[in-house]
Every structure is written in structure tokens, then in C-alpha cells.
Amino acid sequence: MSLEKIIEDATVELIRRAVTKLPTDVMAALERAAGAETEEVAKRELQAMIANAREAGRCTLPMCQDTGIPLFFVSMGPVRVKSLEGILSSAVRRATAEAPLRKNVVHPLTRSNSGDNTGINMPHVSYSFHDRDYLEITFMPKGAGSENMSGLAMLNPSQGLPGIKKFVVESIAKAEGKPCPPVIVGIGIGGSSDMCMVMAKQALLRPIGSINNDPSLANLEQELLWMINSTGVGPMGLGGRCTALAVHIECASCHTASLPVGLNVQCYAARRATMKVYQTDGRVEFGGD
């Protein structure tokens, strides 16, 4: 079997795993939240989320009707493969029928539905590179309820940390129950307007419980998490102690005259799955669950 066929078949399985099973770090965070919740309605909502996720995994069916748009994060070593984006598109078409996935991808103006979750620049593929003999692919289906709560703030540098905190907390509070909280909040600080939005989405790939390598960012993540959970929005916007499961921040140096801040929100069903495909023997290793 060719490497291209191995990648396509494995990607179909990767997509199926992502939409039917929550990563262990996300399930653990939901369980901790349910255990700590004191509001009856909020606790019941969290328990329903956990039960739904477990049943989806048991039945191998999508845990949410919104199976999102297909987003891939690819880390490439010196692996020779023909038309990777074509391979991923073919896998998405197959997974739409086989998983199955809801047909979400439409033309932005005509709203014409492709019927197979592919389209102009879709699926979207983000690339990074390494020097090891494998191809690593992470799939993150992104639903509209959470994606629609994204935001960009081009702050004046004089607004500093208080301005960042105000933008993030007010954005989550205004979103209320729309992104299906408890959410994971991805934040990108610095760079340019497009860079900070990319970093915000990439921040969502970090496991819950991971600690930022930058102590100042680690402290800001914890402070923002406390501030967001103090809003009382709660699970599904019905009130409670847990509005967010985690806040993750990535940053880049920026122009002396600007302070870009990007915000990307992920719902409680923070779906993602990762695999490695080795060039030498075509071996596939699934992880990230």
C-alpha cells in the first residue's frame, strides 16, 4: 500500500476518533468541574455533558450535531508524499459519509453547500516543520457556536495588561451560553493582527493542565481563568462556578506601537485527535486522546 493511501485511511480514522471521543484531559476537566460545582442546575448540565461524551464514545457516534469545519495542523519531517492537501480533502469527503459528519461547509456568499465538507481553501491546513522521520497530523473540528465568539482587539500599548484582561473577560461574559460553556479560551498576544488570531487557535491544542513555559503568561492564564469563572455565566450559560475549563495563551513579539490580542473560544466538546505516520514502514500511531 502506498504512503498516500495509508495517510488517507488513517486520516479518516483520525476524524472519526476526534468527533466521537473527547481527549482524556478534557474529560478529566469536566469531571473536576462537576465535582466542584455547588449549583444544582450547573452540576446537572456538567453531568449531562459527561454522560453524552461517554455514550458517544461507546457508540462511536459524533458527540455533537455540529461536527464543525475541518481544520488540520500538520508537522512535517523529511517525508515524501504527493499532494498532502488532496489526500486530506479525500479523507474529509470519506469521513463525511462514513463517520458521519454533518455537511457544514458552504460558499461564504452564495451559501451553496458542497455536500462533503470540502470547498475553497477547505479543509484548512496549517504547517510546521521538524527533522524527524514522520508526519504528524492533528485534526480539530471547529463548531460555529464557539468560533462565532472569536474576537480581535488592536489595543493601544498603554492599555497593557488591564486592557487585555478587560477585552478577554468582557468577550466571554457577553458570549453567555452561545459557545456552549464551560469553554476553553485560546488567546494570542502580540505579533500582527493575523498572527495573534492564529496563535489563539493554536493555543486550543494545548492539553488542559499544561503549564505555560513563560511564568508571566502562566500567571496571566490562571488570573484570567479565575476572572472568567467569577462572571457566573456557568455551564451552558445557566449560572454556576465553571464558565471556563482553561485559558491558554501564546505570544509573539510585536511592533512598539501596537498590542494585538486575538481570542478564540472552544466549546466544552473540545475535540481533537493526533496521529503520526512514519515514512520508513508506514506505521501509524494514534495519540492525543
C-alpha positions, 0 to 999 in steps of 0.5 A: 500500500502506498504512503498516500493511501495509508495517510488517507485511511488513517486520516479518516480514522483520525476524524472519526476518533476526534468527533466521537471521543473527547481527549482524556484531559478534557474529560478529566476537566469536566469531571473536576468541574462537576465535582466542584460545582455547588449549583444544582442546575450547573452540576446537572448540565456538567453531568449531562455533558459527561454522560453524552461524551461517554455514550458517544464514545461507546457508540462511536457516534459524533458527540455533537450535531455540529461536527464543525469545519475541518481544520488540520495542523500538520508537522512535517519531517523529511517525508515524501508524499504527493499532494498532502492537501488532496489526500486530506480533502479525500479523507474529509469527503470519506469521513463525511459519509462514513463517520458521519459528519454533518455537511457544514461547509458552504460558499461564504456568499452564495451559501451553496453547500458542497455536500462533503465538507470540502470547498475553497481553501477547505479543509484548512491546513496549517504547517510546521516543520521538524527533522524527524522521520514522520508526519504528524497530523492533528485534526480539530473540528471547529463548531460555529457556536464557539468560533462565532465568539472569536474576537480581535482587539488592536489595543493601544500599548498603554492599555497593557495588561488591564486592557487585555484582561478587560477585552478577554473577560468582557468577550466571554461574559457577553458570549453567555451560553452561545459557545456552549460553556464551560469553554476553553479560551485560546488567546494570542498576544502580540505579533500582527493582527493575523498572527495573534488570531492564529496563535489563539487557535493554536493555543486550543491544542494545548492539553488542559493542565499544561503549564505555560513555559513563560511564568508571566503568561502562566500567571496571566492564564490562571488570573484570567481563568479565575476572572472568567469563572467569577462572571457566573455565566456557568455551564451552558450559560445557566449560572454556576462556578465553571464558565471556563475549563482553561485559558491558554495563551501564546505570544509573539513579539510585536511592533512598539506601537501596537498590542494585538490580542486575538481570542478564540473560544472552544466549546466544552466538546473540545475535540481533537485527535493526533496521529503520526505516520512514519515514512520508513514502514508506514506505521501509524500511531494514534495519540492525543486522546 
